[in-house]
Structure formats: structure tokens, C-alpha cells
Amino acid sequence: MKIKEILTMAAEMLGMEECAAYLAGNAADRPDEREAEVKKLLSAYNRALQELATDFEPLLTADTFTDRSSLEFSELGRRPLDIVSCKDAKGDDIPGEHSITGMTFARPQASATVVYRYLPSERQAEDEFEYIYGYRTTPRVAALGTAAEFLHAAGAFSEAADMRSRFHKAALAALRPKGRLVLPGRNWT
């Protein structure tokens, strides 16, 4: 799913029908105003995505390095939040020390795979939604967060608080473990 579709959902939630139509590809009366609204929505989306990644459901990725005895965090493909694991080619944990700037392995490694949580980069409207495969966060949750951030930036604080509450409830509901509903047995004697 494209981020543009999430921005369209957020615009519809905010009652910005002309902006939603513009994002859907329809011609607009004042395209400069619509483009400014889209930029504001995209900025709000990026802030909401940061909040989702740090507070609710972290984004995970892995990078593999060869012939290393140490690793700087700046060498990772994305901005790391937290290192989840560091494993060798066999899948065993690699002993070593972590510092603020990187890791030092106890012995040189032929291959090291680092799994880490990361902060998402700034996204554009044509980019893909990052929470698609293997994540439970839905595009609707991201649209709610975008709407909340947009309202807050616009100065509509009471509406922003209501939308933020809906956003947080939806994010927590998406992460709640889903299982069968089991009712207690009834005794009809």
C-alpha cells in the first residue's frame, strides 16, 4: 500500500474532501493549496510513523557483515534504536561488548548478522507503507496518527487530543494478542 492512500484516509477523517480527491488523482481547483496540504499531511505522517516505531510496534531489520572484530552503529543500513541480537553464521550468539557508538566482538567473526530495531526515515507519498509484511499495525492506525499530528500542528488541540486518543486505542488494539474467545462452562442443574 502506498503512503498516498494513507494520506487520503487521513484527509477523509479530517473532512478535507478536496485534498482527498486531489490525492486520489482528481483535478483540483487550487492545486498549490492542495499541494501545501499534502506536504503538511506527509509531515504529520512521518511524525506518526516515528511514534509508532518508538512507542508501539518497532520496525525490525537485519544486516550481515563479514570478517569483523568490531562494528560501528553508523555502518548499519538504518538508524538503530536498539540491538536485538548479534549472531554468527551458525545462528549462535556472538559474545562481545556494546558501547554508545558500536560493538566489539570477543573474537573476529567470519560472518555476523545484527538484528535491530530502527527509526524509519522520512517517507514520500509514493513510498510503500513500512508496516505491511509481518506487522500488525494497519494503515488505518497510521491514518489516525497522521490526522492527530495534523490537527496538533494546526493548533486544534482539543480535536487533536480526541484523535490522539483514538490513535493510541487503535494502535494498542492492533497489538493485542488475538485468540479464541473461551467462555466459561455453564451448569444447568
C-alpha positions as CSV (number, residue, x, y, z in Angstrom):
1,M,0.0,0.0,0.0
2,K,1.3,3.4,-0.9
3,I,1.6,6.2,1.7
4,K,-0.6,8.3,-0.6
5,E,-3.5,6.1,0.2
6,I,-3.0,6.5,3.9
7,L,-2.8,10.3,3.4
8,T,-6.1,10.0,1.6
9,M,-7.7,8.2,4.5
10,A,-6.4,10.8,6.9
11,A,-7.7,13.6,4.8
12,E,-11.1,12.0,4.7
13,M,-11.1,11.6,8.5
14,L,-10.3,15.3,8.8
15,G,-13.1,16.3,6.4
16,M,-10.6,17.6,3.8
17,E,-12.6,16.2,0.9
18,E,-10.9,18.3,-1.8
19,C,-7.5,17.2,-0.6
20,A,-8.6,13.6,-0.5
21,A,-9.9,13.9,-4.1
22,Y,-6.6,15.6,-5.1
23,L,-4.6,12.7,-3.5
24,A,-6.9,10.2,-5.3
25,G,-5.8,11.7,-8.6
26,N,-8.7,14.1,-9.4
27,A,-8.1,17.6,-10.7
28,A,-8.1,20.3,-8.1
29,D,-9.4,23.9,-8.3
30,R,-6.4,25.3,-6.4
31,P,-3.5,22.8,-6.9
32,D,-1.0,24.9,-5.0
33,E,-3.2,24.9,-1.9
34,R,-3.8,21.1,-2.2
35,E,0.0,20.5,-2.6
36,A,0.7,22.5,0.6
37,E,-2.0,20.4,2.4
38,V,-0.4,17.2,1.1
39,K,3.1,18.4,2.4
40,K,1.6,19.1,5.8
41,L,-0.2,15.7,5.8
42,L,3.1,14.0,4.8
43,S,5.0,15.7,7.6
44,A,2.3,14.6,10.1
45,Y,2.5,11.0,8.7
46,N,6.3,11.0,9.3
47,R,5.8,12.1,12.9
48,A,3.1,9.5,13.4
49,L,5.4,6.8,11.9
50,Q,8.2,7.8,14.3
51,E,5.8,7.4,17.2
52,L,4.5,4.0,16.1
53,A,8.1,2.8,15.7
54,T,9.3,4.0,19.1
55,D,6.2,3.6,21.3
56,F,4.1,0.8,19.9
57,E,5.5,-1.6,17.3
58,P,9.2,-1.4,16.5
59,L,10.4,-2.0,12.9
60,L,13.0,-4.8,12.7
61,T,15.7,-5.4,10.1
62,A,18.9,-7.3,9.9
63,D,22.3,-6.5,8.3
64,T,25.1,-9.1,7.7
65,F,28.8,-8.2,7.9
66,T,31.8,-10.3,7.1
67,D,35.3,-10.5,8.5
68,R,34.8,-8.3,11.5
69,S,36.1,-7.9,15.0
70,S,34.1,-4.7,15.7
71,L,31.2,-2.8,14.2
72,E,30.2,0.8,14.4
73,F,26.5,1.6,14.5
74,S,26.9,4.1,11.8
75,E,27.7,1.2,9.4
76,L,24.2,-0.2,9.8
77,G,21.8,0.3,7.0
78,R,19.3,2.3,9.1
79,R,19.2,4.4,12.2
80,P,19.2,1.8,15.0
81,L,17.1,2.2,18.1
82,D,18.1,-1.0,19.8
83,I,20.2,-4.1,19.0
84,V,18.0,-7.2,19.4
85,S,20.6,-9.9,18.6
86,C,24.0,-10.5,17.0
87,K,24.6,-14.0,15.7
88,D,27.3,-15.8,13.8
89,A,26.8,-17.9,10.6
90,K,25.6,-20.9,12.7
91,G,23.0,-18.9,14.5
92,D,24.8,-18.7,17.8
93,D,25.0,-15.5,19.8
94,I,28.3,-13.7,19.5
95,P,29.9,-12.6,22.8
96,G,31.2,-9.1,23.0
97,E,30.7,-5.6,24.4
98,H,28.3,-2.8,23.4
99,S,29.2,0.9,23.6
100,I,27.3,4.0,22.6
101,T,29.0,4.0,19.2
102,G,29.3,0.3,18.3
103,M,30.1,-3.3,19.3
104,T,33.3,-5.1,19.8
105,F,33.3,-8.9,19.4
106,A,35.2,-11.2,21.7
107,R,36.9,-12.8,18.7
108,P,36.9,-11.9,14.9
109,Q,33.9,-13.2,13.1
110,A,33.8,-14.5,9.5
111,S,30.1,-13.5,9.4
112,A,27.9,-11.6,11.8
113,T,24.2,-10.9,11.4
114,V,22.9,-8.0,13.5
115,V,19.1,-7.8,14.1
116,Y,18.0,-4.4,15.3
117,R,15.0,-2.1,15.8
118,Y,15.3,1.1,13.7
119,L,13.8,4.5,13.3
120,P,12.1,4.9,9.9
121,S,13.5,7.5,7.5
122,E,11.5,10.4,6.1
123,R,9.0,9.0,3.6
124,Q,7.4,10.4,0.5
125,A,3.8,10.0,-0.7
126,E,4.8,7.4,-3.4
127,D,6.7,5.2,-1.0
128,E,5.4,1.9,0.4
129,F,3.9,1.7,3.9
130,E,6.6,0.0,6.1
131,Y,4.2,-1.9,8.3
132,I,3.0,-4.4,5.7
133,Y,4.6,-7.8,6.0
134,G,4.8,-9.4,9.4
135,Y,3.5,-6.5,11.4
136,R,0.1,-5.9,13.0
137,T,-0.1,-2.2,12.6
138,T,-2.7,-1.3,10.0
139,P,-2.9,1.6,7.5
140,R,-6.0,2.8,9.4
141,V,-3.8,3.2,12.6
142,A,-1.3,5.2,10.6
143,A,-4.1,7.4,9.2
144,L,-5.4,8.1,12.7
145,G,-1.9,9.1,13.8
146,T,-1.5,11.3,10.8
147,A,-4.8,13.0,11.5
148,A,-3.9,13.5,15.1
149,E,-0.5,15.0,14.3
150,F,-2.0,17.2,11.6
151,L,-4.6,18.6,14.0
152,H,-1.9,19.3,16.6
153,A,0.2,21.1,14.1
154,A,-2.8,23.2,13.0
155,G,-3.4,24.3,16.6
156,A,-6.7,22.4,17.1
157,F,-5.6,20.9,20.4
158,S,-8.9,19.5,21.7
159,E,-9.7,17.8,18.4
160,A,-6.1,16.6,18.3
161,A,-6.4,15.1,21.8
162,D,-9.5,13.2,20.8
163,M,-7.9,11.9,17.6
164,R,-4.7,11.0,19.5
165,S,-6.8,9.0,22.0
166,R,-8.4,7.1,19.0
167,F,-4.9,6.6,17.6
168,H,-3.5,5.2,20.8
169,K,-6.5,2.9,21.3
170,A,-6.3,1.6,17.8
171,A,-2.6,1.0,18.0
172,L,-3.0,-0.9,21.2
173,A,-5.9,-2.9,19.9
174,A,-3.9,-3.8,16.8
175,L,-1.1,-5.2,19.0
176,R,-3.4,-7.0,21.4
177,P,-2.9,-10.8,21.1
178,K,-5.7,-12.3,19.1
179,G,-7.0,-15.6,20.1
180,R,-10.1,-17.6,20.5
181,L,-12.7,-16.4,22.9
182,V,-13.4,-19.0,25.5
183,L,-16.5,-18.7,27.6
184,P,-16.7,-20.5,31.0
185,G,-18.9,-23.6,31.0
186,R,-22.5,-23.3,32.3
187,N,-24.0,-25.6,34.9
188,W,-27.7,-26.1,34.2
189,T,-28.7,-28.2,37.1
